Amino acid sequence: MIRKSIFLLLCVLIISPAVFLSSCTFFNDDTEYAVISSGNITADGYIYNLYENKTASITGYTGNEAVINIPGKLDGYTVTYIGANAFAGNTDMIYLTVGNSVRKIGEGAFENCKKLLRADIGNSVRSIGDSAFSGCDNICEVNISEGLTDIGKLSFLNCFALSYFDFPASLRSIGDEAFMGCTNISEVVLPEKFESLGMSAFNSCVSLCRLELGGLSAIPDSAFEKCAALVSVNIGNKVESIGSRAFNRCENLTSVSIAKSVKSIGYSAFEGSQWLAKQAGAFEFVVAGDGILLLYTGNDVNLTVPKTVKIVSDAFSGNTTLQSVTVPGRATLIGDYAFSGCTGLKNVTLGRNVAAIGTKAFFGCSSLVEVNMTNKIKTIGYYAFGSCPSLVNVSFKGSEKDYNRILVEDGNTSLTKAEVSYNR
């Protein structure tokens, strides 16, 4: 029995390393392996490194071919990675094919390849690194196979000629400014399981006329800003938030559908659009999503915000008529720039459920004398009460201890110097 146990143990010790080493060759292995040979160069100009797990990375290229087919193997080692800046600034490449062995295209790998017209990316590629194709002014077509999950920030920045890009069903994330300035791209259809979009990802895509958000839950700041050709957008029930300036200056945007699932909308999200102008012409209070007040078009001096409002966006920014405002009990957030520049505003009363006041919410309210708030307030954002020289009184429904627990960000000197009265 003892001999049998020893035999089994030896078998495990012998077999296990073999299993481990063989798994290293799988293309979904993210382990970093040691370089066993570096700076090698082929006769046709590929510079490459070799690794202990029988893979290779291309780190540079000295050739002058117009048609580049990334080799699947070098010295019998499988090419799985195109390194950072490997082909950056190449002035000869016109057509690129990345075969079915490469897993990752590194940062700046093909940056500023000014003559590149087309790239075909194989189905083994899982990620395209930051700035990978940035500045490829003449690239007009990128064909992506199923398998790609991540596109890095700035990856196709200012690819002015890019008119076709296939967003595969496997895609999960696109980084900040990834397609910013792609002035010829006309269609963006994100997959149903898409998860994360970066800020300004499609900013200034002036030819974009078809947009489907797929599984996106958060539209980030400036994501589609200055998309002048965009006429309609359906923001469905998977979306929970719309960032600041998300559709700002989309001047031809006339039709917008916003589901009740949307809980927050940032400042100037739809500013400059025909849709918002049309809403302003039809309603005194423009409310969208789950009770988000986007705009107030009236001229009341003393105003109570409707009870249906849960969040006040930058609805009153620049209103010089308003002198006093009461925000009712259902509201939980006074958003960024909500009342900024309301130079006539003297008195503010916040309802019992307001928990946060955003950045510059009351910035520049030069006549503001008194603010009434409750102990539900938890945070007061940067410069929320900046440039409010007349603010002298804070009426707080709670104890001094409660008041001192509020997180007050920088730039609120007027507030911190005001006299506070408690339990009123």
C-alpha positions, 0 to 999 in steps of 0.5 A: 500500500505504501509502495502504491502511494509512493508510485502515485505521488511520483506520477503526479510530480512527473505529470504536473509540470508537463501539464503546466508547461503545455498550458503556457502555450494557450493564447489566453494565458496572461502570464509574463514569461522570461525572454530567452533571446532578444533583438533578433532580426529576420531577413525581411526586417522583423525584429523580435524577442523569444520567450520561454513558453515558445512564444515571440513578440515583434518589437520593430520592423526595418523593412519597406514592404507596402503589404505587411502580413504579420508572421504566425511564427518566428524561429518556430515560436508563435507570434502572440504580441506586437510590441509597443511602437513596433511599426510606429511611423512606418511610411511604406505600409499600405495594407496590414494583416494580423493573423490568427496567432497574435493576442495583443497589439501593443501601445502605439504599435502602428501609430502615425502610419500615414499611408496605411489604408486597411487593416484586417485583424485576426480572431485571436486578438483580444486587445488593441493597446492605447494609441495603437493606430492613432494618427493613421490619417488615411486608414479607411477600413478596419476589419475585426474578427470575433474575439476582440474584447478591449480597445484602448484609449486613443487607439484610433484617434484622428483617423480621419478617413476611417469610415468602416469599423466592425464592432464584434459581439465579443467587444466589452470596452472602448477607452477614452478618446478611442475614436475621437476625431474619426470624421468619416465614421458613420455607424456605431453599433455596440454589442449587447454585452458591451460594458464600458465606454471611455470619455470622449470615445466618439467625440467629433465624429461629425459623420456619425448618423447611426448609433446603437448603444447595445449593453452600455449602462453608462454613457460617459462625459463627452462620449458623442459630443459634436456628432453633428450628423446624429439625428436620433438616439434611443437611450434604452432601459440598460442605461443608468447614467448620461455624463456631462456634455455627452451629446453636447453640440449635436445640433441636428439631434432632433429625436431623443428617447430616454428610459426611466432607468436613467438615474443621472444626467450630467451638465450640458448633456444635450446643450445645443441640440434641436431636441432640447430646444424643442423641449424648451419650447414646449415645457417650462420644466424639462424633465427626463429619465427618472425625474431629472430636471434638465432645464427650466425656461420660466421667469419666476422670481420665487420658485418651488421645483416640482415634486416629481423631480429627484435630481436637479441638473444644470437646469437653472445655470445662468438664470438671473431672474430667480431670487428664491428657490425651494427644492422639495422632499423627493430630490436627492441631488443638486447636480454640478452647475445646477444654479451657477451664475444665478446672480439674483438668487438670495435664498435657497431651501433644500428638501429633507432628502437632498444628500449631495450638492455637486461641483459649482452648484451655486458658483457665482451666486453673488447675491446668495444670503441664506441656505437652508439644509437638513442633516441628510446632506453628506457631501458638498462638491468643489466650489459649490458655493464658490464666489458667493460673497454675500452668503452669511447664514446657514440654517441646518436642521440637525446638530452641530455634530451632524453638520461637521460630518459633512464632507466639504470639498475645497473652494467653499470658503464663503460657506465655511465662514457663514454663521450656522444655526442648528435645529431650526 
